[in-house]
Amino acid sequence: MKEKMIVVVRPDGSVEIETVGFKGKACVDFARPFKEALGEVEAERKKPEYYARGEVKKWQSQTLE
């Protein structure tokens, strides 16, 4: 599965970011610039994939599709 990020902006202005297709901590590195740009994080939930062993990728740039 290709790695991607889903961003949901609700009418009340709250934002939810979900990463899909990542294994291990690569999702944290990928989402970090977006989380920093959005400001304070209210809650964070790590999915089972976060704890899976996998290849760690370093991202030079992010593209939104």
C-alpha positions as CSV (number, residue, x, y, z in Angstrom):
1,M,0.0,0.0,0.0
2,K,1.3,3.4,-0.9
3,E,1.9,5.8,2.0
4,K,-0.5,8.7,2.3
5,M,-2.0,11.2,4.7
6,I,-5.6,12.0,5.1
7,V,-6.5,15.4,6.5
8,V,-10.1,16.1,7.7
9,V,-11.1,19.7,8.6
10,R,-14.4,19.8,10.4
11,P,-16.9,22.7,10.4
12,D,-15.8,23.6,13.9
13,G,-12.2,24.1,12.7
14,S,-10.8,21.0,14.3
15,V,-8.4,19.0,12.2
16,E,-7.7,15.3,12.1
17,I,-4.6,13.8,10.5
18,E,-4.4,10.1,9.7
19,T,-1.4,8.5,8.1
20,V,-1.9,5.3,6.1
21,G,0.5,2.7,4.7
22,F,3.4,3.5,7.0
23,K,5.1,1.0,9.3
24,G,7.0,2.0,12.4
25,K,7.8,5.6,13.3
26,A,8.0,6.8,9.7
27,C,4.4,8.1,10.0
28,V,5.5,10.4,12.9
29,D,8.3,11.9,10.7
30,F,6.0,12.4,7.8
31,A,3.2,14.1,9.7
32,R,5.5,16.3,11.9
33,P,5.6,19.4,9.6
34,F,1.8,19.4,9.2
35,K,1.2,19.0,13.0
36,E,3.7,21.8,13.7
37,A,2.0,24.1,11.2
38,L,-1.5,23.4,12.6
39,G,-0.5,24.2,16.2
40,E,-1.5,22.5,19.4
41,V,-2.2,18.8,19.4
42,E,-5.3,17.9,21.4
43,A,-4.9,14.1,21.2
44,E,-2.8,11.5,19.4
45,R,-3.5,7.9,18.8
46,K,-1.0,5.4,17.4
47,K,-2.3,2.6,15.3
48,P,-1.0,-1.0,15.5
49,E,1.2,-0.3,12.4
50,Y,3.2,2.2,14.5
51,Y,4.5,-0.7,16.6
52,A,5.2,-2.9,13.5
53,R,8.8,-3.4,12.5
54,G,9.5,-2.1,9.0
55,E,11.8,0.0,6.9
56,V,12.2,3.5,8.3
57,K,12.1,6.1,5.6
58,K,13.3,9.7,5.9
59,W,11.2,12.1,3.9
60,Q,12.9,14.9,2.0
61,S,9.7,16.5,0.9
62,Q,6.0,15.7,1.1
63,T,3.5,15.8,-1.8
64,L,-0.3,15.8,-1.4
65,E,-2.3,14.0,-3.9
